[in-house]
Structures are given as C-alpha cells and as structure tokens.
C-alpha cells in the first residue's frame, strides 16, 4: 500500500461523493502499483509537445489545463521513449497531444459532451486510463520539415475518420497511421479503436485514479513511495 495513493484515493472519494456519487466505487477497486509519474520532456527534450487542452484549440474550445505539460507512469514513459528513438530511422519523431489527465477534467468532458458523442470521451464513473497516467494521445512529426504528419483525420475528430481502421484518407495518411500503430504496439501499447491517436499502456488497471493538477506537480516527477 502506498501512502500517497491513499491520500489521492481519499481526495477522489470525497470529490466523487459530492459531485458524482457512483464514481466512488471505482476507487474501491484494488490497485497494486504505486504512481510514479514522469514528465516526458525530462527523458528526451526532442519529444514534441502540442498540449491541446492547455489552449483553446480543442473540442471544449477553452483551456482545460493551466500548463502545457505531459506525464506518464514511468514504465509507459520509458516505452514511449523507445518508440520515439526507434522512429528516427524512419525520419519521424513523436508529437504528444496529451498524457496523464486529472480526473476532474475527464468529468468536465463527460458533462459537456452531447450524449451522441460520448463514445469519444471516458465515463468518469469508470475513470479514464489517462487519469491513471497510462494513456497517451499522439501523432508523428517529420524530422526533415518539423511539420506534423497528416493522418486520415485531425486529432480529436469526432467522426468515423478517427477510427483506427478507417479505410479512407490517402494511402500516405494510412501508411503513417499504420507505422505509428505498429511501433507503439511493439512497445506494449494498444490503440483505442475509435481514436487512431489514443494508446493505452500495459497494466493501466493496476494504477490508481489521480486528480492532481499539473501545477501541483512541482518537481520533474511525482512518486508514491511504499509505506
């Protein structure tokens, strides 16, 4: 059991009980791994960030984060680093849109998304894999031009084009999407079927839900050491 995890769980349970009572049951599920969030750019400064939720350039049309930062649990972060370095031989690097996401932001997404579009957002009663620091939204950029690589749909597109199996788009767009998926899967990530840009890492279910704003992650990483 991790003391930090217990504090976070207590905070989530209190918030859930007040604002979303059925979410409290989620935190009762046992989690066996302690949180060890790592800021991605501290591992390799050539990983590119375009944190859309720190700007108004997102489906919510307003900033949802106070800072443009990206974190993942350490095993996921190290796997992502291997992906980034492996892509160099193909002329690409990783462009990260989002990583760890506080639970309260997921709650806002759900509350403000029309029911017909909720297949594209996580139900806060279950929690998001982003909330556990084990999901990442990303694409590719060209090392030659520095530009984002075109995919069959833009990031956060709420249409059929966002599917990881969408047959449309150009052959080059589908090739780039396939390359991203293949290198991510080789390092233990799994693509979200409805979102070509969203990948979950391995043992996400073993990590606790977190609701820590980025501005409270003052160091380069946040850990929960054993008792």
N, C-alpha and C positions, 0 to 999 in steps of 0.2 A: 504494500500500500504506500502511496506517495502523499506526503503532507500537502504539497502544492496542489495535487489533484483533488484532494478532499476539500480544500478551500474553494477551488474553482467549481467543484460539484455543488457545494453549498450555495454559492452565489447563483448558479444556474437554476437550482431548485427553487430558490426564493423568487427569482425573476419569473420562472415558469409558473409557479403557483399563483402569482399575481396577474400575469398577463396572458398566459397560455397554459392553463392547468394540466392538460393532457400531456404536455411535453415533459412534465416531471418524471413520468415513468421511464423515459429514455435514459435518464441519468442513473436510474437504479440498476441498469444492466452493468455487469462487471466488466471492467477494462483491466487488462493485465500489463499494459505498457505505460510508462511514465512519459509525460510530454517533454520533448526536447526540441523545441522549435529553433530552426536555424535560418538566419537571413541569407537569402540566396546569393546576393552580390558579394557577401563576405567570403564565399567559396571561390568565386570567379567573377571578376568585375566585367568580363566580356559577355556575361549573360545579360541580354537586353530586357529592360522593363518598359511596359506600357500599361500601367495600372489604371485601367479604365474607370474603376469605381472610386478613384481619387480625383476624378474630373467629372464634368457633365457629359462626357462622351460615352454614355452607356444607356441601357434601356430605361433606367429610372430618371434620366435627364437631369441628374444632380449628383454632386459628390457624396459618396457613402462612406468613404474613408478620409480621415484627416491627413494621412500621409501616404505617399506613393512608395510602398514597400511590399516585399513578397517574402513569406516564410513558409517552410515545410518542416515536418518532422525529420530529424537527422537522416534516417535511412532513405527516405524519399528524396531528400535534398542531395544526398551523395549519388543516388541513382540518376537523378536529373543532371548532375554534373557530368557523369559518364556519357549520357546521351548528348549533351552539348559538345563535348570534346570529340565524340565519335562522328558527329555531323560535319566536322571541319573538312574531312576528306571529300565530302560531297559538295563543299562550298557553301554550307549553311551554318547558322547559329540559332539558338533558341530565343524566341521573343515571348516573354511571360506577361500575361494579362492579369492573372490572379493566382493566389496560393491559399494560405490559411485565411479564413474569413470568420470574423466573430459571429457567434450565434444570433445576436440581436440584429445584425444586418440581414441574415437569412430570414428572420421573422418579418422584417420590413419588405423584403422581396415578395414573400408569400402574401402578405396583407394587401399589397398594392398591385399585384398581378391579376388580371382577369382570370376567372376560373378556366376558361377555354385555353389559356396559355400556361397553365401551371405544370404541364409536363416538362417545362424548361426551367423550373425552379424547385428547390428542395422544400419538402414539408417540414416545418420546424418541430412538429410533433415527433418526428423521427430524427431530426438533425441532419446536417449535411456532412459529407466527407470533407468538404472544405473546412467545416467547423472543427474537425479533428486534425487539421494540418496535413491531410493525406490526399488531397486533390489539387490539381494544378490545371489552369486554363492557359493554353499557349499555342504558338504557331512558329513559323520559321522566318528568318530574315536572310537575305543574300549577303555573303561576306564580300562579294565583289562590288555591290552597289549600296549596301547598307539598308536597302528597302525591304519592307515586309513582303513576303511571298504571297501571291494570290492563291486563295483556296476557293472551292466551289461556292462558299458563302462567306460573308464577313463574320467576325466574332459576335456572339450574342444575337445571331439571326434567329428569329422565332418562326422559322418556316421549314418546309421539307428539305430545303437545300442544306440545312445544318446537319442532317443525318450523316453518320459516318459511312453509310452505304449509298448515299445519294448518287444516282447514275449520271446526273447532268454535270454542267460545267465543262471546261475544256480538258482535253487529255493531259495537258501540263498541270492544271489545277488538281486533277485527280491523282496524278503521279506524285505531286508534292504532299498531298493529304496521305497517300499510301506510305510514302517514305517516313513521314512523321510518326504514323501509327506503328510501323514496323520497328523503328529504333526505340520507341517508347515501350512497346511490348517486350522487346528483348531485354529491358532492364526492370521488368516486373510491374509495369503499369498496364491498366486496362482502360480502353476507350469507353466513354459513355455513348450508347447507340444513337441518342438524339442530338449529340453535340460532338462534332469531329475534334474540337479543341480541348475537350474535357477528359482528363485522365486521372484515374484513381490508383493509388499505390497499395499493393500487397495487403498487409494486415491492418487496414484502416479501422476495422471494427474493434481492434484491441486498444485504441487510443481514446481518451475521454473527449467529450464535447468541451469546447472552450469559448469564452466570451470576453477575451482580453483585447481592448482596442490597441491598435498599433502604437499609439503614442505612449502607452504604458509598458511597451516592450522596449525599455530604455537601453538595454545592452545589445550586443550583437546576436544573442540567443536567449531563449528563456527555457530553463530546465526545471523539472520537478525531481529532485533527488530522493532516493529512498529514505524512509524514516530511520 
